[in-house]
């Protein structure tokens, strides 16, 4: 994935989180957790745009593959409020992968 594709994927995750945050019946604690993760991902997305990334690096490629896989999993469960804890876990994974990508560039 190119850095722009990574930033776009994070943007898609942000959109999914925004939709979930607007869902009636979302527990307050879950809402706060998702909002904090959303803020963190938003900050990382902005940081990624300005960084120079070696797209051929094996670690970068592995992290972007994990990021794509986590996004696919998130898309499958995000609309089900019964699975909010799973959504939070997946979004946390996505944030972790994005953090690792940013740390790789530093």
C-alpha positions in Angstrom: 0.0 0.0 0.0 1.1 3.5 -0.7 1.1 6.0 2.1 -1.9 7.7 0.5 -3.7 4.4 0.5 -2.9 3.9 4.2 -4.3 7.4 4.9 -7.4 6.7 2.8 -8.0 3.4 4.7 -7.7 5.3 8.0 -10.2 7.8 6.6 -12.6 5.0 5.8 -12.2 3.7 9.4 -12.9 7.2 10.7 -16.1 7.3 8.7 -17.2 3.9 10.0 -16.4 5.1 13.6 -18.4 8.3 13.0 -21.4 6.3 11.9 -21.2 4.1 15.0 -20.8 7.1 17.3 -24.1 8.4 15.9 -25.9 5.1 16.6 -28.7 5.3 19.2 -28.2 2.9 22.1 -24.4 3.0 22.2 -23.2 2.8 25.8 -21.6 6.0 27.1 -18.3 4.2 28.1 -18.1 2.6 24.6 -18.9 5.9 23.0 -16.0 7.6 24.9 -13.6 4.8 24.1 -14.5 4.9 20.4 -14.2 8.7 20.3 -10.8 8.6 21.9 -9.6 6.0 19.4 -11.1 8.1 16.6 -9.2 11.1 17.7 -6.0 9.1 17.9 -6.5 7.7 14.4 -7.3 11.2 13.0 -4.1 12.6 14.5 -2.1 9.7 13.0 -3.7 10.1 9.6 -2.5 13.7 9.5 1.0 12.7 10.6 1.2 10.0 7.9 0.5 12.5 5.1 3.7 14.5 5.9 6.0 11.5 6.3 8.4 9.9 3.8 7.9 6.2 3.7 10.0 3.4 2.1 7.2 1.4 0.6 9.6 -1.4 -0.3 10.4 -2.0 3.3 9.3 -5.5 4.4 8.1 -4.3 7.8 6.1 -1.5 6.2 4.5 -4.0 3.8 3.6 -6.4 6.6 2.1 -3.7 8.7 0.0 -2.4 5.8 -1.3 -5.9 5.1 -2.2 -6.3 8.8 -3.9 -2.9 8.6 -6.0 -3.9 5.6 -7.0 -7.2 7.2 -8.1 -5.4 10.4 -10.1 -3.0 8.3 -11.8 -5.9 6.5 -12.7 -7.4 9.9 -13.9 -4.1 11.2 -16.2 -3.6 8.2 -17.8 -7.0 9.0 -18.7 -6.2 12.6 -19.0 -2.4 13.0 -22.8 -2.1 12.5 -23.7 -4.6 15.2 -24.0 -2.8 18.6 -23.8 -6.2 20.3 -20.3 -6.4 19.0 -19.1 -3.0 20.2 -16.3 -4.5 22.3 -15.1 -6.3 19.2 -15.2 -3.1 17.3 -13.2 -1.4 20.0 -10.6 -4.2 19.9 -10.3 -4.0 16.1 -10.0 -0.2 16.0 -7.3 -0.5 18.7 -5.5 -2.9 16.5 -5.8 -0.5 13.5 -4.4 2.3 15.7 -1.5 0.0 16.8 -0.6 -0.8 13.2 -0.8 2.9 12.3 1.4 3.8 15.3 4.0 1.2 14.2 4.0 2.6 10.7 4.6 6.1 12.0 7.3 4.8 14.4 9.0 3.0 11.5 9.3 6.3 9.6 10.7 8.2 12.6 
